[in-house]
Amino acid sequence: MSGRAIASMTGFARAEGRMTAPAVMSWAWETRSVNGKSLDLRLRLPPGFDSLDLAIRKLVPETFSRGSISLSLVLTGEPQALGVRINEGVLDNLIQLAAKKSQNLPAGISGASLDGLMAIRGVIEPIEAQLDTAQLAERDRILTDSLRTALQGLAKARNEEGARLAAIVDGHLKRLGELAAAAAAHAFAQPAAIKARFERQVADLSNGNSSLTPERLAQEIALLAVKADIREEIDRLKAHLDQAHEMMRAGGPCGRRLDFLTQELNREANTLCSKAQDVDLTRIGLDLKATIDQLREQIQNIE
C-alpha cells in the first residue's frame, strides 16, 4: 500500500470571502507555488493587516515543507468607512505645483481646476472604522480561516501535479531497471571479450610470435578482467533503483532524497561507461546517463 501522495512544488489557488462584522469587507487570498530548495514564503498584505503576518508564517509550514510560495491578500471591496476627509497637505502641494506650471502653459490652455485636483488619488481619503483589540482578533480569525481554504486548494493542486510527476518518474525508473538488466547481461560476456581482444592485440604486435607464456597471458587477461568488472556498479545501480521505488511508494516529501539518489545513479553510470569494453555496453551506459538526466529533471519538481 502506498503512503502519502507525491506532491509537486508547483500550483495555484484562490479563496474569496466577505464579512459584515466586525468590519464590512470583501477579499481574496491568492497563493502561488514554484520550485525551491527549501520553504520560502513571500507575503503581501494590505496596510493595516500586518497583524496577520506571524499567524500566516506559522500556518504555511503545517501544510508544506518545500517550495517558494507567494501569498497575497487582495481587498476586493471597500472596507467599512465612517466618512471621508481631505488630505490638505497633499492638496496644498498640488495647488502650488499647478500654479507654478500654469505660468508656462501656451495660450489657450487653462490650468488645473480645484475639482480636478480633488479627484487625484490620495487627496480625499476614507475615514475607516477603528477596530478594538477584540474586533481585530475576530477579523484576523475570519481571514485566517479563509487562508486555510486557499492553502488546502494549493495543496490539492500540488498533489494533482505530483500524481502526473509520479507516473513520469515511475516510467524513468522502469527504463533504468531495464538498462541495468541489459548491462548485467553484458557483464557476463566481458571476460571472454577481453580475452579475445587481448590475444588479438598481442598477436598483431608480435606478428604471431609472442614471447608470453600461456600462464603470463592468463595473468594479464585476469588483471584486465578485474579492472573491467562492472558487477559491483550494476549491483549498486539496482540497489539505488530499489530505494527509489520504495521512496515513491512511501510518498510524502521525498524530493531531496530522490535528488541525492540520482547523483549516485549517475556516478555508477559514469563508472560503467569508463569500464565498458564494447560498443554495446558503452551505448547502454550512455542511455543510462540520458535517462538519469531526464529522471532528475522531473525530480527537481517534487516536494
C-alpha positions as CSV (number, residue, x, y, z in Angstrom):
1,M,0.0,0.0,0.0
2,S,1.3,3.4,-0.9
3,G,1.8,6.1,1.7
4,R,1.2,9.9,1.4
5,A,0.8,11.4,-2.1
6,I,3.8,12.6,-4.1
7,A,3.4,16.4,-4.3
8,S,4.8,18.8,-6.8
9,M,6.1,22.2,-5.7
10,T,4.1,24.0,-8.5
11,G,0.5,25.1,-8.0
12,F,-2.0,28.0,-7.7
13,A,-5.2,28.5,-5.6
14,R,-7.5,31.3,-4.7
15,A,-10.1,31.7,-2.0
16,E,-12.6,34.6,-1.7
17,G,-14.6,35.8,1.2
18,R,-16.8,38.6,2.7
19,M,-17.6,39.7,6.2
20,T,-20.1,42.2,7.6
21,A,-18.7,42.1,11.2
22,P,-16.6,43.2,12.9
23,A,-15.9,45.1,9.6
24,V,-17.5,45.2,6.2
25,M,-15.1,44.0,3.6
26,S,-14.5,41.6,0.8
27,W,-11.2,39.9,0.0
28,A,-9.4,37.2,-1.9
29,W,-6.4,35.2,-0.9
30,E,-4.1,34.2,-3.9
31,T,-1.4,31.6,-3.4
32,R,1.2,30.5,-5.9
33,S,4.0,28.0,-5.5
34,V,7.1,27.2,-7.6
35,N,10.2,25.1,-7.1
36,G,12.5,25.9,-4.2
37,K,15.4,24.2,-2.3
38,S,13.6,24.9,1.0
39,L,10.3,26.5,2.1
40,D,10.4,30.2,1.2
41,L,7.3,32.4,1.9
42,R,6.8,35.7,0.2
43,L,3.9,37.5,1.8
44,R,2.0,40.6,0.6
45,L,-0.6,42.2,2.9
46,P,-2.5,45.5,2.5
47,P,-1.8,48.3,5.0
48,G,-3.4,47.7,8.3
49,F,-3.2,43.9,8.1
50,D,0.3,43.3,9.5
51,S,-1.2,41.6,12.5
52,L,-1.8,38.5,10.2
53,D,1.9,38.1,9.4
54,L,3.0,35.9,12.4
55,A,0.0,33.6,12.2
56,I,0.5,33.1,8.4
57,R,4.2,32.2,8.9
58,K,3.2,29.6,11.4
59,L,0.3,28.2,9.3
60,V,2.1,27.6,6.0
61,P,4.7,25.1,7.3
62,E,1.9,23.0,8.7
63,T,1.0,22.1,5.1
64,F,4.2,22.5,3.1
65,S,7.8,21.6,3.6
66,R,9.4,22.8,0.4
67,G,8.7,25.3,-2.4
68,S,8.8,29.1,-3.0
69,I,5.3,30.2,-2.0
70,S,3.9,33.7,-2.8
71,L,0.8,34.6,-0.8
72,S,-1.2,37.8,-1.1
73,L,-4.3,39.3,0.4
74,V,-6.3,41.4,-2.1
75,L,-9.2,43.6,-0.9
76,T,-11.9,43.3,-3.5
77,G,-14.4,45.7,-1.9
78,E,-14.2,49.0,0.0
79,P,-13.7,48.5,3.8
80,Q,-16.3,50.0,6.1
81,A,-15.8,53.7,6.4
82,L,-17.3,56.4,8.7
83,G,-16.9,59.2,6.1
84,V,-14.1,61.0,4.2
85,R,-11.5,63.6,4.9
86,I,-9.4,65.8,2.7
87,N,-5.6,65.4,3.0
88,E,-4.9,69.1,3.0
89,G,-1.1,68.7,2.9
90,V,-1.3,66.8,-0.4
91,L,-3.9,69.2,-1.8
92,D,-1.8,72.3,-0.9
93,N,1.3,70.8,-2.6
94,L,-0.8,70.0,-5.7
95,I,-2.2,73.6,-5.8
96,Q,1.3,75.1,-5.5
97,L,2.6,72.8,-8.3
98,A,-0.3,73.6,-10.5
99,A,0.1,77.3,-10.0
100,K,3.8,77.1,-10.9
101,K,3.3,75.1,-14.0
102,S,0.3,77.2,-15.2
103,Q,2.6,80.1,-15.8
104,N,4.4,78.3,-18.6
105,L,1.2,77.0,-20.4
106,P,0.7,78.0,-24.0
107,A,-2.0,80.5,-24.8
108,G,-5.5,79.0,-24.9
109,I,-4.7,76.1,-22.4
110,S,-6.2,76.5,-19.0
111,G,-4.6,75.4,-15.7
112,A,-5.8,72.8,-13.3
113,S,-9.1,73.2,-11.6
114,L,-9.8,72.6,-7.9
115,D,-12.3,69.8,-8.6
116,G,-9.7,68.2,-10.9
117,L,-7.1,68.3,-8.1
118,M,-9.6,67.0,-5.6
119,A,-10.1,63.9,-7.9
120,I,-6.5,62.9,-7.7
121,R,-5.9,59.7,-5.7
122,G,-4.9,60.4,-2.1
123,V,-6.5,63.8,-1.8
124,I,-9.8,62.5,-0.5
125,E,-9.3,59.6,2.0
126,P,-11.9,57.4,3.6
127,I,-12.2,57.5,7.4
128,E,-12.1,53.8,8.2
129,A,-13.7,52.3,11.3
130,Q,-11.2,51.7,14.1
131,L,-11.3,48.2,15.5
132,D,-10.6,47.5,19.1
133,T,-8.4,44.6,20.1
134,A,-11.2,42.0,20.3
135,Q,-12.6,43.1,16.9
136,L,-9.2,43.0,15.3
137,A,-8.6,39.5,16.6
138,E,-12.0,38.4,15.2
139,R,-11.3,39.9,11.8
140,D,-7.9,38.1,11.7
141,R,-9.5,34.8,12.7
142,I,-12.0,35.0,9.8
143,L,-9.3,35.9,7.4
144,T,-7.0,33.1,8.6
145,D,-9.8,30.6,8.2
146,S,-10.2,31.8,4.6
147,L,-6.5,31.4,4.1
148,R,-6.7,27.8,5.3
149,T,-9.1,27.2,2.4
150,A,-6.7,28.7,0.0
151,L,-3.8,26.6,1.3
152,Q,-5.9,23.5,1.0
153,G,-6.6,24.4,-2.6
154,L,-2.9,24.9,-3.2
155,A,-2.1,21.5,-1.6
156,K,-4.7,19.9,-3.9
157,A,-3.2,21.5,-7.0
158,R,0.3,20.4,-5.9
159,N,-0.9,16.8,-5.3
160,E,-2.6,16.6,-8.7
161,E,0.6,17.8,-10.4
162,G,2.5,15.4,-8.2
163,A,0.5,12.5,-9.4
164,R,1.4,13.3,-13.0
165,L,5.1,13.6,-12.0
166,A,5.0,10.3,-10.2
167,A,3.8,8.5,-13.3
168,I,6.7,10.0,-15.3
169,V,9.2,9.2,-12.6
170,D,8.0,5.6,-12.4
171,G,8.4,5.3,-16.1
172,H,12.0,6.5,-15.9
173,L,12.8,4.2,-13.1
174,K,11.4,1.2,-15.0
175,R,13.6,2.2,-18.0
176,L,16.6,2.4,-15.8
177,G,15.9,-1.1,-14.4
178,E,15.7,-2.5,-18.0
179,L,19.0,-0.8,-18.9
180,A,20.6,-2.2,-15.7
181,A,19.5,-5.7,-16.6
182,A,20.9,-5.3,-20.1
183,A,24.2,-4.1,-18.7
184,A,24.2,-7.2,-16.3
185,A,23.8,-9.5,-19.4
186,H,26.9,-7.9,-21.0
187,A,28.8,-8.2,-17.8
188,F,29.0,-12.0,-18.2
189,A,30.4,-11.6,-21.7
190,Q,33.0,-9.1,-20.7
191,P,35.8,-11.6,-19.7
192,A,35.5,-13.5,-23.0
193,A,35.6,-10.3,-25.0
194,I,38.6,-9.0,-23.0
195,K,40.4,-12.3,-23.6
196,A,39.7,-12.3,-27.3
197,R,40.7,-8.7,-27.8
198,F,43.9,-9.0,-25.7
199,E,45.1,-12.1,-27.6
200,R,44.4,-10.4,-30.9
201,Q,46.3,-7.3,-29.9
202,V,49.3,-9.4,-28.7
203,A,49.3,-11.4,-31.9
204,D,49.1,-8.2,-34.0
205,L,52.0,-6.6,-32.1
206,S,54.2,-9.7,-32.2
207,N,53.3,-10.8,-35.7
208,G,52.2,-14.1,-34.3
209,N,55.5,-14.7,-32.4
210,S,54.5,-13.7,-28.9
211,S,57.0,-14.5,-26.1
212,L,54.3,-14.5,-23.5
213,T,53.8,-17.9,-21.9
214,P,50.2,-19.1,-21.5
215,E,50.4,-18.5,-17.8
216,R,51.6,-14.9,-18.2
217,L,48.9,-14.4,-20.8
218,A,46.3,-15.7,-18.4
219,Q,47.5,-13.3,-15.7
220,E,47.3,-10.3,-17.9
221,I,43.8,-11.2,-19.1
222,A,42.7,-11.8,-15.5
223,L,44.1,-8.4,-14.4
224,L,42.2,-6.6,-17.2
225,A,39.1,-8.5,-16.4
226,V,39.2,-7.4,-12.8
227,K,39.6,-3.7,-13.8
228,A,36.7,-4.0,-16.3
229,D,34.4,-5.8,-13.9
230,I,31.1,-3.9,-13.8
231,R,29.1,-6.2,-11.5
232,E,29.6,-4.0,-8.4
233,E,28.3,-1.0,-10.4
234,I,25.3,-2.9,-11.5
235,D,24.6,-4.2,-8.0
236,R,24.7,-0.6,-6.7
237,L,22.5,0.6,-9.6
238,K,19.9,-1.9,-8.7
239,A,20.1,-1.1,-5.0
240,H,19.6,2.6,-5.7
241,L,16.7,1.9,-8.0
242,D,15.1,-0.3,-5.3
243,Q,15.4,2.5,-2.9
244,A,13.9,5.0,-5.3
245,H,10.9,2.7,-5.8
246,E,10.5,2.4,-2.1
247,M,10.5,6.2,-1.7
248,M,7.9,6.6,-4.4
249,R,5.7,4.0,-2.7
250,A,6.1,5.7,0.7
251,G,5.3,9.1,-0.8
252,G,5.4,12.4,1.1
253,P,8.2,14.9,0.8
254,C,11.0,12.9,-0.8
255,G,12.3,15.2,-3.5
256,R,15.6,15.9,-1.7
257,R,16.4,12.2,-1.1
258,L,15.4,11.3,-4.7
259,D,17.7,14.0,-6.0
260,F,20.6,12.6,-4.0
261,L,19.9,9.1,-5.4
262,T,20.0,10.5,-9.0
263,Q,23.5,11.7,-8.2
264,E,24.5,8.2,-7.0
265,L,22.9,6.6,-10.1
266,N,24.9,9.0,-12.3
267,R,28.1,8.1,-10.6
268,E,27.6,4.4,-11.2
269,A,26.7,5.1,-14.8
270,N,29.9,7.1,-15.4
271,T,32.0,4.3,-13.9
272,L,30.2,1.7,-16.1
273,C,30.9,3.7,-19.2
274,S,34.6,4.0,-18.3
275,K,34.9,0.3,-17.8
276,A,32.9,-0.7,-20.9
277,Q,34.9,-3.0,-23.3
278,D,32.5,-3.0,-26.2
279,V,30.3,-0.6,-28.2
280,D,27.0,-2.2,-27.0
281,L,27.9,-1.7,-23.3
282,T,29.0,1.8,-23.9
283,R,25.7,2.5,-25.6
284,I,23.8,1.1,-22.6
285,G,25.9,3.3,-20.3
286,L,25.1,6.4,-22.3
287,D,21.4,5.5,-22.3
288,L,21.6,5.2,-18.6
289,K,23.1,8.7,-18.2
290,A,20.5,10.2,-20.6
291,T,17.6,8.6,-18.7
292,I,19.1,9.6,-15.3
293,D,19.2,13.2,-16.5
294,Q,15.5,13.0,-17.6
295,L,14.7,11.5,-14.2
296,R,16.5,14.2,-12.3
297,E,14.7,16.9,-14.3
298,Q,11.4,15.6,-13.1
299,I,12.5,15.0,-9.5
300,Q,13.5,18.7,-9.2
301,N,9.8,19.5,-9.2
302,I,8.9,17.1,-6.3
303,E,8.5,18.4,-2.8
